[in-house]
Structures are given as structure tokens and as C-alpha cells.
Amino acid sequence: MGDWSYLSSLLDKVQSHSTVVGKIWMSVLFLFRIFVLGAAADKVWGDEVSEFTCDTHEPGCEHACYNWMFPISYIHYWVFQITFVSTPTLFYLGHAVHIIHKEKRMMEQLQDRTGFVKKKPKYTDDRGKVKIKGILFCTYMTQLVFKIFLEVGFSVGQFYIFGSVFMVSYFHCPMLPCAHTSGAQCYISRPREKTIFIIFMLVVSGVSVLLNIIEMIYLLCNRSRAISKKRLAQQHALSSQPSFHVFTVMLNCMNEKKNLERYSTLITSACVSNDGQWIIYHHVTLSVALTI
């Protein structure tokens, strides 16, 4: 089946750059695809060529019937699927590493010039864990969309190329040169095991799509919650700050403090003396008491 160690090591690095749902998706990819495909697929599909026979001695008949029944090997098709589905995640990993390295370098340059860093990193927390926000959020969502389309595309392509998921034990082959003898009857080894394996891989593909959709919803909900909190914080900060008009009225009231009975109307506000205090009434229903 080949060596999956390099791809596995790359995908393992994505763990620290993913959400909880993304880590579950990685576990599904490793355990139920790469591991199962590498451990069991060869035993089930290893004899698909050697044990494929037809009841004819016509030269080239068996090869023609095999190519007609299996335009591409199931094993090779699933290897292509795993490779292509993993590619968007690897692109995200490369982009995340680039962004974090760029941010770290800019902060180091700022520290060299000023002697201290004024702000915390945007894309990493104190523990070094990646925060999916800003441009990383866009990249992460994009790779999720691509993975969903690739999973669905390969599943549909499997039906288009191979037809039914149920492997038959024998079939009638009308291909040349078998057609000279009115076709041939060909036989497939271990049809039930192959059927179970095909259904298993399709189910895993469906679980992968479902996990990607759940992760998209999870990220969108978190982003919406963060935006709402940020808006509430901004509104609270604005409401707690005095208006510019209030300071203007306070200044004018202090200038008029000698005339305790005089009313001054300034900028839609008024100031009046009351037991040694200047009370300011503002049109935005904000009042400030200034002790003289």
C-alpha cells in the first residue's frame, strides 16, 4: 500500500491548528481510512487480478473483461480520494504557519525598535495555540468547503465509475474478444468482503462530510458570538464616556458660577445653581454634577 508516514506526519501537525471537530475529523481520517486501508485492503483486494477468471480460453478475454468491470482499481481510487481530500487541509497548514511566522517576525522587529511589545499576538494565545480568526478564519472555512465538495465528488464518481456498491460473484462479459464466443462468464473472488469494504468506505466518506458541515456551523456560531460580544463592549464603552457637549457645558457653567441665579443655555443644555452644585442637563439624558 505504500508508506503513509510522511502524509501522516503532516496531518498530525494540523491537530494544533484545528478545532475540536477538526481533530475528530483527523481521527476518522487516520483510523478509519488510512489505517484500515493500509491494514486490510491488501488482504481483501490483493487477489482481484490473480483470482479473476472467465470460463473461456480466448486470448485477451480475461483482461478485457477485468478492465470492463474495474476501469480503475478500488484501492487506487481510494488512495486518490484520501490524497485529494487531505490536500486542502495541508494548504491551510502551510498558510497558518506562514501567517504565524510573519506575525512573530513583525513583533520581534517591533520589540527591537521600541524595546517592548505593545499588543498581544492576534493569531496565537499565551499557550501558543492558534486562534482561528481574521484571514485564518477565511482560509479554514475555504478548506472545509473544498473538502466537502471533494468528498461528495469522489462518492458520486465512485457510483459513476463502478456502478452498484454490491459486488457480484459472477457476471456476463460481452466485450471483445469474448464476443466471438457469445461472451464469457467471469467470476470475482470474495464478493461479500469486497461489498462490505465498499460500503464501509462510503459510510466513512459520509461521516467526513457530516463532520465538516458541523465544524462550519461551529465556527460560524463562535464567530457570531464573538462579534456580538465585541459590539456590546463597544456600546458599553461609548455609553460610559461623557459627551463632548457635556464638557462644553461644564466649562461654560464654571465661567458663570458667580451668577448663581443665572440660567445659561448652551448647546441644547442648561446649567443651574443648586446648593453649591452645578447640575448639567444634557439632551442625551446624561447628567453630571460638578461641585464648586
FISE-538545 format. One line per field, with one value per residue (C-alpha): x, y, z. Coordinates in Angstrom, 2 decimals, padded with zeros to 5 digits, m for minus. Example, Ala and Ser with C-alpha at 12.3 -4.5 7.8 and 13.67 -1.06 7.14 Angstrom:
x	012.30, 013.67
y	m004.50, m001.06
z	007.80, 007.14
END
This chain:
x	000.00, 002.96, 004.26, 001.75, 004.20, 005.02, 001.36, 000.52, 003.26, 002.00, m001.61, m000.57, 000.74, m002.73, m004.02, m002.64, m004.20, m007.71, m010.89, m012.25, m014.40, m011.40, m009.42, m012.26, m012.16, m008.43, m009.05, m011.65, m009.21, m006.37, m008.21, m011.00, m009.26, m005.50, m005.09, m007.90, m006.95, m003.33, m004.01, m006.99, m007.38, m004.46, m005.86, m009.32, m008.35, m004.87, m006.17, m008.57, m006.42, m004.93, m008.26, m010.29, m011.24, m013.52, m014.84, m013.09, m009.64, m009.94, m006.67, m007.12, m010.67, m009.98, m008.02, m010.73, m013.46, m011.46, m010.87, m014.56, m015.62, m012.96, m011.96, m009.76, m008.74, m010.81, m007.63, m006.08, m009.33, m009.46, m005.81, m006.56, m009.56, m007.58, m004.80, m007.11, m009.31, m006.24, m004.77, m006.96, m006.00, m002.32, m002.79, m004.38, m001.49, 001.04, m000.89, m001.31, 002.40, 003.25, 000.88, 002.08, 005.74, 005.12, 003.35, 006.10, 008.78, 006.93, 006.59, 010.30, 011.17, 008.86, 010.47, 013.94, 012.94, 010.91, 012.21, 008.78, 005.71, 002.51, 000.00, m000.51, m000.30, m003.51, m003.37, m001.90, m002.73, m000.39, m000.04, 000.89, m002.43, m003.68, m006.76, m008.89, m009.79, m009.25, m007.69, m007.11, m010.86, m011.41, m008.72, m010.11, m013.68, m012.44, m010.61, m013.73, m015.84, m013.29, m013.17, m016.96, m017.04, m014.19, m015.82, m019.15, m017.44, m015.46, m018.53, m020.59, m017.66, m017.47, m021.09, m020.47, m017.35, m018.20, m021.99, m023.65, m021.94, m022.81, m020.10, m021.44, m019.84, m020.03, m021.17, m021.57, m018.89, m019.84, m016.50, m014.23, m012.60, m015.04, m017.89, m016.68, m018.00, m021.19, m019.43, m017.95, m018.94, m016.44, m016.03, m014.88, m013.29, m014.57, m017.57, m019.12, m015.93, m015.47, m019.07, m018.61, m015.41, m017.04, m019.97, m017.59, m015.55, m018.72, m020.01, m016.68, m016.88, m020.37, m019.19, m016.37, m018.83, m021.05, m018.11, m017.03, m020.55, m020.72, m017.34, m018.51, m021.61, m019.44, m017.05, m019.85, m021.62, m018.39, m017.68, m021.22, m020.95, m017.59, m018.95, m021.96, m019.71, m017.49, m020.48, m021.85, m018.44, m018.18, m021.69, m020.92, m017.68, m019.43, m022.27, m019.84, m017.90, m019.17, m020.22, m018.21, m021.26, m021.29, m017.71, m018.56, m021.49, m019.40, m016.78, m019.38, m021.10, m017.81, m017.38, m020.85, m020.55, m020.51, m024.08, m025.88, m029.32, m028.46, m029.51, m027.24, m028.50, m025.57, m025.68, m029.13, m028.13, m028.63, m026.71, m028.25, m027.03, m028.40, m026.84, m023.30, m023.54, m023.79, m026.19, m025.94, m028.90, m027.98, m030.17, m028.89, m030.28, m026.77, m026.32, m023.14, m022.83, m019.89, m019.11, m017.93
y	000.00, 002.29, 004.45, 006.84, 008.12, 011.42, 012.33, 011.22, 013.43, 016.45, 015.86, 015.34, 018.92, 020.17, 018.98, 022.09, 024.34, 022.84, 022.95, 020.09, 018.90, 019.15, 016.86, 014.33, 014.51, 013.82, 010.77, 009.49, 010.01, 008.19, 005.31, 004.53, 005.33, 005.30, 002.61, 000.34, 000.83, 000.00, m002.94, m004.71, m003.57, m005.59, m008.77, m008.20, m006.74, m008.18, m011.10, m009.14, m009.78, m013.19, m014.73, m013.12, m015.86, m016.33, m019.59, m019.12, m019.68, m016.88, m014.88, m011.47, m012.17, m012.10, m008.84, m007.19, m008.30, m007.23, m003.75, m003.52, m004.46, m002.41, 000.68, 001.64, m000.33, 000.41, 000.64, 003.20, 005.16, 005.38, 006.38, 009.22, 010.19, 010.34, 012.33, 014.89, 015.26, 015.87, 018.47, 021.46, 020.79, 020.82, 024.14, 025.59, 024.28, 025.97, 029.26, 029.18, 028.55, 031.41, 033.87, 032.98, 033.19, 036.56, 037.93, 036.67, 038.28, 041.63, 041.58, 040.80, 043.74, 045.99, 044.86, 045.56, 049.13, 050.08, 047.71, 046.31, 044.86, 046.87, 044.24, 040.50, 038.25, 038.18, 034.58, 032.78, 032.77, 032.63, 028.85, 029.12, 027.70, 029.06, 031.30, 030.86, 034.46, 037.05, 035.71, 032.30, 032.01, 032.58, 030.04, 027.46, 027.84, 027.63, 024.35, 022.93, 023.80, 022.20, 019.04, 018.73, 019.11, 016.64, 014.04, 014.34, 014.37, 011.20, 009.42, 010.33, 009.42, 006.00, 005.31, 006.64, 004.52, 001.27, 001.31, m000.58, m000.86, m004.56, m006.73, m009.66, m013.08, m013.50, m011.54, m011.94, m010.18, m009.12, m007.47, m008.36, m010.82, m012.74, m011.69, m014.17, m016.91, m015.03, m013.52, m015.12, m015.81, m014.23, m014.77, m012.44, m013.64, m012.63, m010.62, m010.27, m008.95, m006.51, m005.30, m004.72, m002.80, m000.61, 000.24, 000.94, 003.44, 005.19, 005.47, 006.94, 009.44, 010.43, 010.83, 013.04, 015.30, 015.49, 016.43, 019.16, 020.63, 020.51, 022.24, 025.02, 025.59, 025.52, 028.14, 030.39, 030.26, 031.10, 033.98, 035.34, 035.13, 036.93, 039.71, 040.18, 040.42, 042.94, 045.12, 045.04, 046.01, 048.91, 050.12, 049.91, 051.84, 054.56, 054.89, 055.20, 058.07, 061.68, 063.58, 066.44, 068.67, 067.87, 069.05, 072.22, 072.95, 072.18, 074.70, 077.39, 076.70, 077.18, 080.53, 081.55, 080.36, 083.91, 084.48, 081.76, 082.76, 082.98, 080.29, 079.62, 077.73, 076.31, 073.72, 072.34, 072.04, 074.14, 074.77, 075.99, 076.54, 074.22, 074.28, 074.79, 072.25, 072.87, 070.36, 069.87, 068.61, 067.31, 066.43, 062.86, 062.37, 062.35, 064.49, 065.38, 067.09, 069.43, 070.60, 074.19
z	000.00, 000.18, 003.02, 004.60, 007.24, 005.51, 004.93, 008.47, 009.96, 008.03, 009.00, 012.62, 012.69, 011.76, 015.16, 016.89, 014.23, 014.25, 016.29, 018.39, 015.49, 013.18, 015.47, 015.37, 011.56, 011.67, 013.86, 011.40, 008.54, 010.29, 011.96, 009.51, 006.24, 006.23, 008.88, 007.65, 004.02, 004.73, 007.04, 005.48, 001.89, 000.53, 002.03, 000.57, m002.80, m003.27, m005.31, m007.50, m010.58, m009.84, m008.80, m011.57, m014.04, m017.01, m018.49, m021.79, m023.20, m025.75, m025.68, m024.05, m022.90, m019.18, m019.37, m021.45, m019.03, m015.99, m017.44, m018.32, m014.79, m012.99, m015.05, m012.10, m009.05, m005.95, m003.91, m006.23, m006.31, m002.51, m002.34, m004.76, m002.64, 000.61, m001.04, m002.64, 000.45, 002.63, 000.27, 001.36, 004.98, 004.05, 002.21, 005.35, 007.46, 005.19, 005.23, 009.02, 009.57, 007.19, 008.91, 012.41, 011.39, 009.70, 012.78, 015.08, 012.92, 012.90, 016.68, 017.07, 014.80, 016.81, 020.04, 018.65, 017.73, 020.80, 023.45, 024.27, 022.56, 022.96, 021.90, 022.12, 019.05, 017.03, 015.83, 018.87, 022.56, 025.56, 025.20, 021.53, 020.36, 017.05, 017.13, 014.01, 013.24, 010.56, 007.40, 009.03, 009.54, 005.81, 004.90, 007.32, 006.03, 002.43, 003.04, 004.72, 001.67, m000.66, 001.45, 001.34, m002.44, m002.89, m000.65, m002.44, m005.83, m005.18, m003.79, m006.84, m009.08, m007.48, m008.40, m011.90, m012.50, m010.72, m010.57, m007.73, m004.35, m004.19, m005.67, m007.71, m007.59, m011.39, m014.43, m018.18, m020.19, m023.75, m024.54, m027.45, m027.99, m025.76, m028.07, m030.71, m028.45, m027.42, m024.42, m021.35, m017.77, m015.36, m011.63, m008.83, m005.59, m002.15, m003.38, 000.09, 001.71, m001.11, m000.75, 002.99, 002.32, m000.35, 001.93, 004.82, 002.79, 001.59, 005.16, 006.31, 003.46, 004.58, 008.18, 006.93, 005.09, 008.19, 010.43, 008.03, 007.99, 011.81, 012.01, 009.69, 011.85, 014.98, 013.61, 012.35, 015.73, 017.56, 015.19, 015.56, 019.35, 019.31, 017.08, 019.38, 022.44, 020.67, 019.72, 023.26, 024.63, 022.18, 023.02, 026.74, 026.25, 024.25, 026.74, 029.67, 028.06, 028.60, 025.53, 024.11, 024.60, 028.32, 028.77, 026.86, 029.15, 032.25, 031.13, 030.49, 033.81, 035.63, 033.88, 035.01, 038.62, 040.06, 038.97, 040.93, 039.75, 036.07, 033.64, 030.72, 027.73, 025.82, 023.02, 023.82, 027.51, 030.63, 033.85, 037.13, 040.71, 043.39, 046.91, 045.71, 042.89, 039.19, 037.68, 033.95, 031.97, 028.54, 025.59, 025.58, 029.12, 030.59, 033.74, 035.59, 038.97, 039.48, 042.99, 043.20
END
